Structures are given as structure tokens and as C-alpha cells.
């Protein structure tokens, strides 16, 4: 007998970032498998298609009162989640990030319990910031531990993050690793068309960097690594920035990179730019997983990156990319130069990366693991 479809509430940040993109893709895949998915956020999540059957969006309205120094989001979110859970009889809340989403889910369940209404289970997925940043803050850590203690299941996106989480918080229940996945969109333009739009000549080697360019992404080290690379083949860098690049404009001038670096801000669909690139260049100080790196591998591009966090779980050094100790700018530059000067090596590493991505990090591999977790939890 086929198992029944589920009613699932997903709470995530609407900003361009790995957690929101993963949550949106997961919701879409779940809806395609016959489940009913309800999204909660302060704005429409990036890449969420409301025309897809089985998808609903519930906007959380935050009112500003002079009584409060800062607007409160957690309470309106909890109320909205409770309202929809009761009306739609949700089986579970799958919240991405503990702060504030797991806390809001716990409050919502408590409100439902007080009215003797149906109570959904809570599954919390940690993506990094809860552990690596807020977990180090004594003003947040007890609240995060409380939210995790009242979650019915906890997942992280890498073994690295799982280890950090267990070292940071007092958690009694198991923490399961379910990695990120990526679903490539259909290509709308050719590689040649995109490179022509960017002003990149056919003989130029184009490295790409995709991120929200926040401090942990270390754009300063990215630009310094690129500036230090030397090759007989002209080198260009494309930065696909999910937030304003303005803080780093002066560094472009300092390093004399103004004519060699292309910046595209606010891009939602990155596939065309990955198709146009020859390699990925990533300089994060910490990555819980590295979704942009996975996207780069899916398009058959080798990756040069620092060997931090969960990146080695995605990129096998020497097989589908070249990894270096954090901060070793010269090593990053040498690897970029090597790939530019050896197209055959770059293509071989890229092909290995695509095979790895398609073997381990597809929706077909990952989504059934979430479905199995959901069913175990509600049983």
C-alpha cells in the first residue's frame, strides 16, 4: 500500500543564500512527489514558483511599534505557523535555521497544544550560522539549545557541521546528516552568447565566484588570490553577488583589477554564468557545505577553494578540484594558473566533478532521505 502524502510547513529566510535555495528546491521536489507544501517567510523565497501545484506561500507581516526598539519577527512567525498548521492540519514543520525558525515552531506547537489542536512535529535543519556564529554567543546559545531540545529531529548539511554542532551545543537526540542537493535549470543561452554579453574573449580563462559576498566569504582573499595568479592566457574573474559588492570596490582599484573583474549583482538564476566559466574560485573562511561549489561541479567546472568546513566533503582534492589551507593565497593563485595553462587538466577535473555531483548530490539521492525522516518522525 502506498504511503499517504504529507502536509509540510517549510520555514526559511527569503534571501539569496544556500539555505533558502535548498529549502525552496526541497519544497518544489516534495510537491512534485505529491506532498502539499506550505512556505513561511517574510517575503517570497528566491526561486519559489507559486504556479507549481502543491505549493502555498504564507507571508509573515511584521508590524513596527514604537514600544519596540527593534521589530519582532519571531512572534508573528509563530502565530502564522500555528494558524496554518491548524487550518491545514500540517504533519510537520521543517525549519531551516534554529534562529528564529525553530523557536517560532516550538511556540506555534505550544499554542496549538493549549487549544488541544493537532500538533505538528518539528524538524530543524542547521546550515551553519546557528552553530558557527550564534552558537558562540552566550546571548543566543541557551535559546538555540532549547529550540533543538524541543525539535523532534535535527539534521545538518555536512559531517563537518554535525561535529561542530555536537561540540557547541548540549544535544541529547541524534543529529542526522542529509547533504544539500542541486537541480540544474534548463539552459536558456549558449556559452558563447553569455561570454559575449560579459565581454569575455574566446581565448580568456574565466573563473567564477558565486556567493552572497558576506564577510565569511572573504572576498578580500578572493580578489588577492586572483590578482596573484599568472598565466600566458588572459585571466578574468566573474563575481555573481547575492548582495551589494560596494564594500569591495576600493580593493579592485588597489589591486588594479578593475578591467579584469566582472560583477553581477542580484542574480537569481546562475546557470548561464556557470556555463560560461572555466573554473570556480572560492575563498570562504568557513562553509558548512558550499552549495555554490556544488552548482559549479554540476556544470563540469573544476573548483579551487580553501579546505575548510564541509568543502572537502563536496570537492575531492586532486580529483575534481584543488584545495588549499585557509589563507594560502599563493597556493590558490598557482592552482588557478595551472588550470588556465592546462585546459585538458581543467576539463578532466571538471568532468570528475560532474560525475561526483550527479552520483551523490541529486534530488533523486537526497529528497527520499528527507521523506524517510519525515515519516519516521511522525510515526
C-alpha positions, -999 to +999 in steps of 0.1 A: +000+000+000+013+034-010+020+058+019-001+089+021+011+123+010+022+147+038+013+182+047+046+200+053+054+235+065+088+249+055+102+280+071+133+297+057+149+330+050+139+346+017+173+359+009+198+347-017+218+321+001+223+284+003+197+277+030+169+295+012+178+279-022+179+245-007+146+249+012+129+262-020+143+233-041+133+208-014+097+221-013+094+220-050+107+184-052+083+174-024+054+189-042+063+170-074+062+139-053+026+146-043+030+163-009+014+196+000+040+222+010+034+255+028+062+281+029+065+306+057+087+337+053+088+375+055+090+377+017+086+353-012+117+330-011+141+332-040+133+307-068+099+297-053+074+291-081+039+297-069+024+284-101+036+249-092+007+226-079+010+217-042+029+249-032+015+276-010+031+307+005+021+324+037+037+358+042+046+368+077+038+405+083+059+423+108+044+455+123+066+481+138+056+496+171+073+525+189+073+504+220+099+481+205+134+493+197+136+466+170+107+449+151+099+414+163+097+386+138+096+355+159+062+360+174+043+369+142+060+340+125+049+316+153+013+329+151+012+325+113+026+289+116+001+280+142-028+294+122-019+275+090-010+243+109-044+242+125-063+251+093-043+227+071-036+200+097+002+201+089+020+169+097+053+187+104+073+219+104+106+217+086+125+248+097+158+259+082+179+275+109+172+274+146+172+312+149+144+322+149+126+295+130+129+265+154+120+288+183+089+300+163+079+265+155+081+255+192+059+285+202+035+275+175+032+240+187+027+252+223-001+275+212-017+245+194-013+223+225-030+248+247-061+247+224-059+209+221-054+212+184-034+189+162+003+194+168+029+191+140+063+176+146+094+199+143+124+191+122+153+215+124+180+217+097+211+236+107+230+252+078+259+268+097+253+302+112+234+288+142+265+268+151+295+288+138+283+323+147+253+324+171+263+293+189+294+311+201+273+339+216+263+334+252+232+355+245+219+330+219+234+296+228+209+287+255+179+296+233+193+276+204+198+246+227+163+249+240+149+250+204+170+220+194+159+201+226+123+206+216+128+196+179+117+161+171+146+156+146+177+176+138+197+175+106+229+192+094+241+195+058+276+180+063+296+158+087+318+188+095+288+209+107+275+179+126+307+177+145+308+214+152+272+213+164+277+185+188+308+203+202+289+236+206+256+225+220+244+201+247+222+179+225+208+145+236+189+135+205+207+122+173+219+146+147+215+132+112+235+144+081+215+150+050+235+168+024+224+196+001+214+188-035+210+208-067+187+206-096+201+224-127+176+246-147+173+243-185+199+263-203+185+294-220+216+306-238+248+292-251+282+295-236+293+318-264+263+341-260+269+346-223+306+352-227+299+377-255+274+395-232+301+396-204+328+409-229+349+378-224+370+368-254+371+331-265+408+327-255+403+342-220+401+319-189+371+329-169+369+320-132+336+324-114+327+331-078+290+328-066+281+339-031+262+364-010+296+382-006+291+384+032+322+387+054+327+349+059+331+346+021+363+366+023+360+384-009+393+402+000+411+369-002+393+360-034+405+392-051+440+389-038+442+352-049+430+362-084+454+391-085+484+369-077+477+344-105+500+345-135+493+329-169+502+333-205+464+330-211+444+361-201+426+357-168+392+371-159+370+368-128+332+369-127+317+376-093+280+367-091+270+386-059+238+379-040+242+412-021+259+446-029+295+444-039+302+480-029+323+473+002+350+457-021+351+483-049+381+501-034+401+468-033+395+464-071+414+497-076+441+488-050+448+456-068+444+471-103+417+446-111+390+470-124+393+459-160+396+422-152+368+416-128+331+415-138+305+419-111+268+408-115+246+416-085+212+402-075+213+373-100+187+346-092+195+321-120+232+314-120+233+285-146+241+306-176+271+321-159+284+287-148+281+275-183+303+305-195+330+299-169+361+277-170+366+271-132+352+281-098+372+301-073+360+301-037+377+317-007+353+312+023+367+313+058+341+287+067+315+267+047+290+243+063+286+227+028+291+250-001+260+249-024+276+273-049+305+249-052+281+220-058+264+241-085+298+247-101+306+210-101+273+202-117+283+223-147+316+204-151+339+231-138+368+224-115+369+242-082+398+260-065+390+267-028+402+267+007+399+234+025+375+245+053+343+232+068+322+209+046+340+217+013+362+186+013+330+165+016+319+180-017+352+185-035+377+157-035+411+173-037+430+164-068+400+146-083+375+173-091+393+204-077+423+218-059+420+226-022+444+246+000+448+256+036+428+287+046+446+319+038+472+304+014+467+330-014+498+320-033+487+283-035+452+294-047+469+316-074+492+287-085+462+264-089+443+289-109+473+295-131+477+257-135+441+253-147+444+282-171+475+268-186+463+233-189+428+231-205+429+193-206+436+191-168+408+216-161+384+196-183+393+163-167+388+177-132+355+193-142+342+160-157+351+142-125+333+169-105+302+165-126+302+127-121+306+131-084+278+157-082+254+135-102+263+104-081+259+119-046+241+152-046+210+150-068+173+154-058+168+117-065+195+108-039+187+134-012+149+141-012+139+104-004+161+107+027+141+137+039+108+119+032+120+089+052+130+112+081+096+128+079+077+095+081+099+082+109+093+113+129+055+115+126+053+078+134 
